[in-house]
Amino acid sequence: MRYSDLPFEILEHVSDYLSTNDKRSCSLTCKGWRHPFQKALWRYIRLNSHHTIQQLIDIIKKNQNVSTSYRLWVYSLQIYVSYPGTETSDIEFSKLLQCLPNLRCLDLRPISYKSIYTDTTSSEKIWTSLETLKIQSEGYSDIQQRLDIFEFINTCSMLRELEIQAMLRDQQFEFSMNDFDNMHLNLKKLSSITVYTCLKLNFSTILDTIPNMVPAFAMTSLNISWCPYADSVTWGKNERMISLFRSNPNAFQHLETFDLTYDRHSILSSFILLEVLRELRVPLRHLILDPTQLRYISESPSINVNTVLEFFSETLQSFKVKRFKYISANQDPTFKLSSYYRLLTDLYISSNYVTLDLGDLLDKCVALKQLEFCAGTLVIDPNTTNEESKKEQQQHGLQILTLRKCTVNSEILNYLSSRCRSLKHITLDTLLIKGSICKRTGCLLLDMPHTSLKTLNIGQLRYSPPYEETNVYDHSRLTLLSKLNDASLSDEKIEREKNQIDSEHPILTSHPIDWVHTYDESAHYKYKRVKTTKLSKSGADIAFKYFQEFGSKTVLQNSKHQCLYDEEIGYMDRECELHKGYGQFRFGKIECVHVI
């Protein structure tokens, strides 16, 4: 079968995995491909100007009677740019909505929903078929405006996903208990709510309404940005609240995803809410906590992550905790898990003040597939690296690793390679790697021979001695990426080659891929921007020759005034600070490298 004879259904399925440009190209390939790929292009429409909105309306009007009706293909409409009222007043939104009978997803951010939901359009059938709605509100000061927006939301009877954004950062949308009840009565299929909200409620006045709350049986995902004026709940009412929720056993029983962003002052309320979910045995699978909103980590509250994890240890599959100060029960900054989490597959931890014990984490989270660690220090207990413990270590199935803005010791990378041989995707960005650079070769070998990568994302790497404090300007910022000539080497052969060859010529045991350099874009200290780039071919040759005769005064003189990078990059140290040495990553295999 020729490609042009592929069935329409297969071509439609293929189009789901292509970029917009690729879909355009495919639609121009042949007559047989034009229809399915044009349909794919029209499925998701994004409008970013007054002109494109009017243009879409005009195109649909002209083609309403054509056999290939574009209006029937539009599934998702996103109107992205905010316009002055004078620009939107003459747009025939009613005509546009009438022309899109199959619309399921409508994103009005950041224009006001009032531009779409008017007296003219309020009776359109589109509102009874929408499944996803993203809108913005102008805050909570106008009571009538708040009532109007709920009238609009409750009109969309088939809605499954709702997102309400504030027009300005310091505005929050106010919900009342009646608003929630009415919404769930009208929207029986609503399964996901995302809202930036403010709670000015006096909980003591509404606690008695909890037993009579209407259960939202379809609700599986709740994403709340919470900024109360003060803590709305006190510890004294904690037990009473839990008791009242127990009298309504259907509450939250289908909630699987809870994403909570909260102001640092509301830490008390937030953890009472988590306790309520725990006591009700809510089957949470995905939990995201962000305790800082727009504030700095240094102002965020301390969180005992173990306590939170233990709340939902029997069901939790992914856990993300962002920008927090971690304090354990004994004030030890090293984060170790207190229990085993056999279902946890996705873990994200971000904190300036946490030290993560990688060995302990892998031991306790045996099903972990994806780990992202940001803004801290990654360590392994020395006891896990001795020969006896190596024999006892079980292989781990970690597949995706992201390290950002953190510090690691060089031996951790070798430990990862040995224990996590299923790693396929690694991101290393803004990383300080500590290890001893060989004085004879200028090389810090970061050996990961068992790692067979599909993708490596790399940027802003620095290397410093392991134990002594050094000025950031003394760090090496040059990296060699390489892969083994024989990726099938056994552990014994790798160890033997390391002992025989690496001490003198570490480059010769592997095949170079790229030289990567992190540098300051501008010489002016006030306007420095740190960037990372690959060296040009000639620059890579110079670096290679330099380190073959590392320490020689002759080679140092010869390297000066030679360009190790492409001329158009702009300011950059022409010698790449070669005298400081470099770090060499040696992988088993690597398919694709992206420089961040």
C-alpha positions in Angstrom: 0.0 0.0 0.0 1.3 3.5 -0.9 1.4 6.2 1.7 -1.3 8.1 -0.3 -3.7 5.2 0.0 -3.6 5.0 3.8 -7.2 5.0 5.3 -8.6 8.3 6.6 -8.8 7.0 10.2 -5.1 6.1 10.3 -4.1 9.6 8.9 -6.3 11.3 11.5 -4.6 9.3 14.3 -1.2 10.2 12.9 -2.1 13.9 12.9 -2.6 13.9 16.6 1.2 13.4 17.1 2.3 16.1 14.7 3.2 19.8 15.1 1.1 22.5 13.4 3.8 23.0 10.8 4.0 19.3 10.1 0.2 19.1 9.7 0.4 22.0 7.1 3.1 20.2 5.2 1.2 16.9 5.2 -2.0 18.6 4.0 -0.1 19.8 0.9 1.5 16.4 0.1 -1.3 14.9 -2.0 -5.1 15.0 -2.5 -5.6 12.0 -0.3 -3.8 13.7 2.6 -5.3 17.1 2.2 -8.7 16.4 3.9 -7.6 14.6 7.1 -4.7 16.9 7.8 -6.7 20.1 7.1 -9.3 18.7 9.5 -6.6 18.3 12.1 -5.4 21.9 11.6 -9.0 23.2 12.2 -9.6 21.0 15.3 -7.6 23.4 17.6 -8.0 27.1 16.7 -5.9 29.8 18.5 -6.7 33.4 17.9 -4.4 36.1 19.0 -5.6 39.3 17.5 -8.8 41.2 16.5 -7.9 40.6 12.9 -7.7 36.8 13.2 -11.0 36.6 15.0 -12.8 38.5 12.3 -10.9 36.5 9.7 -12.1 33.2 11.1 -15.7 34.5 11.1 -15.4 35.5 7.4 -13.9 32.2 6.4 -16.7 30.2 8.1 -19.3 32.4 6.5 -17.9 31.9 3.0 -17.7 28.1 3.4 -21.0 27.3 5.2 -22.5 25.8 2.0 -19.4 24.0 0.9 -19.2 20.2 1.3 -16.0 20.5 3.3 -17.4 22.6 6.2 -14.7 24.0 8.3 -17.1 25.0 11.1 -17.9 21.4 11.8 -14.2 20.6 12.4 -13.5 23.1 15.2 -13.3 21.3 18.5 -11.3 23.7 20.6 -11.2 27.5 20.4 -8.7 29.6 22.3 -8.9 33.4 22.3 -5.6 34.5 23.7 -5.0 38.2 23.7 -6.9 40.9 25.7 -8.5 43.6 23.6 -9.9 47.0 24.4 -13.7 47.2 24.5 -13.7 49.3 21.4 -12.1 46.4 19.4 -14.3 43.6 20.7 -17.6 45.5 20.5 -17.8 45.1 16.7 -16.9 41.4 16.6 -19.9 39.2 15.8 -19.3 36.7 18.6 -22.9 35.5 18.3 -22.3 34.6 14.6 -19.1 32.8 15.5 -20.7 30.7 18.2 -23.6 29.8 16.0 -21.2 28.6 13.4 -19.3 26.2 15.7 -21.8 23.4 16.7 -19.1 20.9 17.6 -17.1 23.1 20.0 -16.1 21.3 23.2 -13.3 23.4 24.6 -13.4 27.2 25.0 -10.5 29.2 26.5 -11.3 32.9 26.9 -8.2 33.9 28.9 -7.3 36.7 29.2 -10.4 38.4 27.7 -13.5 38.7 29.9 -16.2 36.1 29.5 -18.6 39.1 29.1 -17.4 39.5 25.5 -18.8 36.1 24.7 -21.7 35.5 27.1 -24.2 38.4 26.3 -27.9 38.7 26.1 -27.6 37.8 22.4 -25.6 34.6 23.0 -26.9 33.4 26.3 -29.4 31.0 24.7 -26.9 29.4 22.3 -26.8 25.6 22.2 -23.0 25.7 22.5 -23.3 26.3 26.3 -25.0 22.9 26.7 -22.2 21.0 24.8 -19.0 22.6 26.2 -16.9 20.2 28.2 -13.9 22.5 29.0 -14.2 26.1 30.0 -11.4 28.5 30.9 -12.3 32.1 31.9 -11.2 35.0 33.9 -13.0 37.2 36.5 -12.4 40.8 37.4 -12.1 40.0 41.1 -14.7 39.7 43.9 -15.6 43.3 44.6 -18.7 43.3 42.4 -21.4 41.1 43.8 -23.5 41.2 40.7 -20.5 40.3 38.5 -19.9 37.2 40.7 -23.6 36.2 40.3 -23.4 36.7 36.6 -20.3 34.5 36.2 -22.0 31.7 38.1 -25.0 32.0 35.9 -22.7 31.6 32.9 -20.9 28.6 34.4 -24.1 26.8 35.4 -25.4 27.2 31.9 -22.7 24.8 30.6 -24.5 21.7 31.8 -22.1 19.2 30.2 -19.0 20.8 31.7 -16.2 18.5 32.9 -13.3 20.9 33.4 -13.5 24.5 34.8 -10.7 27.0 35.3 -11.2 30.5 36.7 -8.3 32.9 36.5 -8.1 36.4 38.1 -7.6 39.3 35.7 -4.9 40.7 38.0 -2.4 39.0 40.3 -3.8 40.5 43.4 -7.4 39.6 42.7 -9.0 36.4 43.9 -12.4 34.9 43.0 -14.7 34.5 46.0 -16.7 31.3 46.4 -19.5 30.7 48.9 -20.8 27.4 50.0 -24.0 28.0 48.1 -22.0 28.7 45.0 -20.3 25.3 45.2 -23.6 23.5 45.9 -25.5 25.1 43.0 -22.6 24.5 40.7 -22.5 20.8 41.5 -26.3 20.5 41.3 -26.2 22.0 37.8 -23.0 20.4 36.5 -23.4 16.7 37.2 -20.3 15.8 35.1 -17.9 18.4 36.5 -14.7 16.5 37.4 -12.0 19.2 37.6 -12.0 22.7 39.1 -9.0 25.1 39.0 -9.5 28.4 40.7 -7.5 31.2 42.3 -9.7 31.9 45.3 -10.0 34.0 48.4 -11.8 32.7 51.5 -13.2 35.3 53.7 -15.5 32.8 55.4 -16.1 32.5 59.1 -16.0 28.7 59.4 -17.7 28.6 62.7 -20.9 29.8 61.0 -20.9 27.2 58.3 -19.6 24.1 60.0 -23.1 22.9 60.7 -23.9 22.9 56.9 -21.3 20.2 56.2 -23.6 17.2 56.8 -26.0 18.6 54.2 -23.5 19.5 51.5 -24.3 17.9 48.1 -21.6 15.3 47.3 -19.9 16.0 44.0 -19.6 12.4 42.8 -17.9 13.3 39.5 -15.3 15.5 41.1 -11.8 13.8 40.8 -9.5 16.8 40.5 -9.3 20.0 42.6 -6.7 22.7 41.9 -7.0 25.7 44.4 -4.8 28.8 44.8 -5.8 29.9 48.2 -5.1 33.3 49.8 -7.2 33.9 52.9 -6.9 37.1 54.8 -6.1 35.1 57.9 -6.3 31.5 59.0 -9.9 30.5 58.6 -9.7 27.4 60.8 -8.3 27.0 64.2 -7.0 23.8 65.8 -9.9 23.9 68.3 -12.4 23.3 65.5 -10.3 20.7 63.8 -11.9 17.6 65.5 -15.4 19.1 65.1 -14.8 19.6 61.4 -13.6 16.0 60.9 -16.6 14.7 62.9 -19.0 16.6 60.7 -17.4 15.4 57.5 -17.7 11.8 58.8 -21.4 12.3 59.0 -21.4 13.0 55.2 -19.5 9.8 54.1 -19.7 10.5 50.4 -17.7 13.8 50.6 -14.5 13.7 48.5 -14.7 9.9 48.0 -13.8 10.2 44.3 -11.2 12.9 44.7 -7.9 11.7 43.1 -6.0 14.9 42.3 -5.5 17.7 44.8 -3.3 20.7 43.8 -3.1 23.4 46.6 -1.2 26.6 46.2 -1.6 28.7 49.4 -0.3 31.8 51.0 2.3 31.1 53.7 0.0 32.6 56.4 -2.6 29.9 55.7 -0.4 27.0 56.6 -2.6 26.0 59.6 -5.8 25.8 57.5 -4.0 23.9 54.7 -2.8 21.1 56.9 -6.1 20.8 58.7 -7.6 20.3 55.2 -5.1 17.6 54.5 -6.0 16.0 57.9 -9.7 16.0 56.9 -8.9 14.3 53.6 -6.8 11.7 55.5 -9.5 11.0 58.1 -12.1 10.6 55.4 -9.8 8.0 53.7 -9.9 10.0 50.4 -8.2 7.9 47.7 -5.7 10.6 46.6 -3.4 9.5 43.8 -1.8 12.9 43.0 -0.9 15.6 45.5 0.7 19.0 44.7 1.6 21.5 47.5 3.0 25.0 46.8 3.2 27.0 50.0 4.6 30.3 48.7 2.6 31.6 45.7 4.6 34.6 44.6 6.8 34.8 47.7 10.3 33.6 48.3 11.3 30.2 49.7 12.9 31.9 52.7 9.5 33.2 53.8 7.7 29.9 53.3 6.7 27.7 56.3 8.5 24.6 57.3 6.9 21.3 56.2 7.5 17.8 57.5 7.2 16.0 54.1 7.1 12.6 55.8 3.9 13.6 57.7 2.2 14.6 54.5 3.3 11.5 52.6 2.1 9.2 55.4 -1.4 10.7 55.2 -1.9 9.0 51.8 0.8 6.3 51.7 -1.6 3.6 50.6 -2.9 5.4 47.4 -0.4 8.1 46.4 1.2 7.8 43.0 2.7 11.3 42.4 3.7 13.9 44.9 5.1 17.4 44.2 6.1 19.8 46.9 7.4 23.2 45.7 9.5 25.9 47.2 9.4 25.0 50.9 11.6 24.8 53.9 12.0 21.2 55.1 12.4 20.6 58.8 12.3 17.0 60.1 11.4 16.0 63.6 15.0 16.0 64.8 16.0 19.1 62.8 18.2 17.1 60.5 18.2 18.7 57.0 18.7 15.4 55.3 15.4 14.2 53.9 14.8 10.5 54.5 11.5 8.7 54.1 10.1 7.1 57.2 8.0 4.5 55.3 7.9 2.5 52.1 5.8 3.9 49.3 5.3 1.1 46.8 2.8 3.0 44.6 4.7 6.3 44.3 6.0 6.7 40.7 6.5 10.5 40.3 8.2 12.7 42.9 9.1 16.4 42.7 10.9 18.1 45.5 12.0 21.8 45.5 13.7 23.5 48.4 16.8 25.5 49.1 17.2 23.9 52.5 16.8 20.2 51.9 19.5 17.5 51.6 18.1 14.5 49.8 19.5 11.0 50.5 19.2 9.3 47.1 20.0 5.8 48.3 17.3 6.0 51.0 14.8 7.4 48.5 15.4 4.6 45.9 15.1 2.0 48.7 11.8 3.3 50.0 10.2 4.2 46.6 10.7 1.0 44.6 8.2 1.9 41.9 9.6 5.4 41.2 9.8 6.2 37.5 10.3 10.0 37.5 12.3 12.1 40.0 12.8 15.9 39.8 14.9 17.5 42.5 15.5 21.3 42.6 17.4 23.7 44.8 19.1 21.6 47.3 21.9 19.0 47.9 21.8 15.4 46.6 23.8 12.9 48.7 24.2 9.2 49.4 25.0 7.7 52.7 28.7 6.5 52.6 27.5 3.1 53.8 25.6 2.6 50.6 28.7 2.8 48.5 30.9 0.2 50.1 31.4 -3.1 48.4 29.1 -5.2 50.7 26.1 -2.9 50.2 26.7 -2.8 46.4 26.2 -6.5 46.3 22.9 -6.2 48.2 21.5 -3.3 46.2 18.6 -4.1 43.9 18.3 -2.6 40.5 15.9 0.3 40.3 13.5 1.2 37.5 13.9 5.0 37.5 13.5 6.2 33.9 13.4 10.1 34.1 15.8 12.2 36.2 15.8 16.0 36.4 18.3 17.9 38.6 18.1 21.7 38.7 19.8 24.3 40.8 21.3 21.8 43.1 24.7 20.4 44.3 25.8 16.8 43.8 29.0 14.9 44.5 30.6 13.1 41.5 30.3 9.6 42.9 26.5 10.0 43.0 26.4 10.0 39.2 28.3 6.7 39.1 26.0 5.3 41.7 23.0 6.3 39.6 24.5 4.6 36.5 25.1 1.4 38.4 21.7 1.1 40.2 19.3 2.8 37.7 20.1 1.1 34.4 16.7 1.9 33.0 17.4 5.7 32.9 16.3 7.0 29.5 16.0 10.8 30.0 18.2 13.0 32.1 18.1 16.8 32.6 21.0 18.6 34.3 20.6 22.3 34.6 22.3 24.9 36.8 24.2 22.1 38.6 27.3 22.3 40.8 29.2 19.0 40.7 31.9 18.5 43.4 34.8 16.2 42.7 38.6 16.2 42.3 39.9 17.3 38.9 43.0 15.2 38.1 46.1 17.5 38.2 47.8 15.5 35.4 44.9 15.4 32.9 42.7 18.3 34.0 39.7 15.9 33.9 37.0 15.1 36.5 35.5 11.9 35.2 31.8 11.4 35.7 31.5 7.8 34.8 28.0 6.5 33.9 28.8 3.5 31.8 25.6 1.6 32.4 23.4 4.5 31.3 21.8 4.2 27.8 20.0 7.5 27.2 17.5 8.6 24.6 17.8 12.3 25.5 20.1 14.4 27.6 19.2 18.0 28.4 22.2 19.9 29.7 23.0 23.5 30.7 25.0 25.6 33.2 27.3 23.0 34.7 30.1 23.9 37.1 32.8 21.8 38.8 34.5 22.5 42.1 36.7 20.5 44.6 34.7 18.3 46.9 35.6 19.6 50.3 37.1 23.0 50.2 35.1 26.2 49.6 36.1 28.0 46.4 35.0 31.2 44.8 32.5 30.7 42.0 34.9 32.3 39.6 37.4 29.5 40.2 35.0 26.8 39.1 35.5 24.9 35.8 32.6 25.3 33.4 33.7 23.2 30.5 32.1 19.8 29.9 32.9 16.9 27.5 30.1 14.6 26.6 31.2 11.1 25.5 30.0 7.6 25.1 31.8 4.3 25.5 33.3 2.7 22.3 31.9 -0.6 23.6 28.7 -0.1 25.5 28.3 -3.8 26.3 31.4 -3.9 28.6 30.9 -5.9 31.7 31.3 -4.3 35.2 34.6 -6.1 35.7 36.0 -4.9 32.3 34.9 -1.3 33.0 36.6 -1.3 36.4 39.7 -2.8 34.9 39.9 -0.2 32.1 39.3 2.6 34.6 42.3 1.4 36.7 44.5 0.9 33.6 43.7 3.9 31.4 41.6 6.6 33.1 44.4 8.0 35.3 46.4 9.1 32.3 44.2 9.4 29.3 40.5 9.3 30.2 39.4 10.5 26.8 40.9 7.5 24.9 38.5 5.0 26.4 35.4 6.7 24.9 34.1 8.5 21.9 33.7 12.3 22.2 30.2 13.7 21.3 30.3 17.4 22.2 32.2 19.9 24.2 29.9 22.2 26.1 30.8 25.5 27.8 28.9 27.6 30.3 29.9 31.3 30.1 28.9 34.8 31.0 27.3 36.5 28.0 28.5 40.0 29.0 31.7 41.1 30.6 29.9 43.8 32.6 29.1 42.4 36.1 25.8 44.2 36.3 24.4 42.7 33.1 25.7 39.2 33.2 23.6 36.5 31.7 24.8 32.9 32.0 24.5 30.8 28.9 25.6 27.4 27.7 26.7 26.5 24.2 28.5 23.8 22.2 32.0 24.5 21.0 32.5 24.8 17.3 34.3 21.9 15.6 37.6 23.9 15.5 37.1 24.8 19.2 36.5 21.2 20.2 39.8 20.2 18.4 41.7 22.9 20.3 40.3 21.8 23.6 41.1 18.1 22.8 44.7 18.9 21.9 45.1 21.2 24.9 44.1 18.4 27.4 46.3 15.9 25.6 49.2 18.0 26.8 47.6 19.4 29.9 49.9 21.6 32.0 52.4 22.3 29.2 53.3 26.0 28.9 53.6 25.5 25.2 50.1 24.3 24.7 48.7 27.0 26.9 50.4 29.7 24.8 49.3 28.1 21.6 45.6 28.0 22.7 45.5 31.8 23.5 43.9 34.0 20.9 42.3 31.0 19.2 38.5 31.0 18.9 36.9 27.9 20.5 33.3 29.0 19.7 31.4 30.4 16.7 32.1 34.1 16.1 28.4 35.1 16.3 28.0 34.1 19.9 29.3 37.4 21.2 31.3 37.9 24.4 32.8 34.8 25.8 36.2 33.8 27.2 38.1 32.8 24.1 40.1 30.2 25.9 37.1 28.8 27.8 39.2 28.9 30.9 41.0 25.7 29.8 43.5 25.9 32.6 40.7 25.2 35.2 40.1 21.7 33.7 36.8 20.1 32.6 34.2 17.5 33.6 33.7 14.5 31.4 30.5 12.6 31.3 31.0 9.1 30.0 27.8 7.3 29.1 27.2 3.9 27.8 25.0 5.1 24.9 23.3 8.5 24.2 21.0 9.2 21.3 20.3 12.9 21.5 21.8 15.9 23.3 19.9 19.2 23.8 21.8 22.2 25.2 19.6 24.3 27.5 
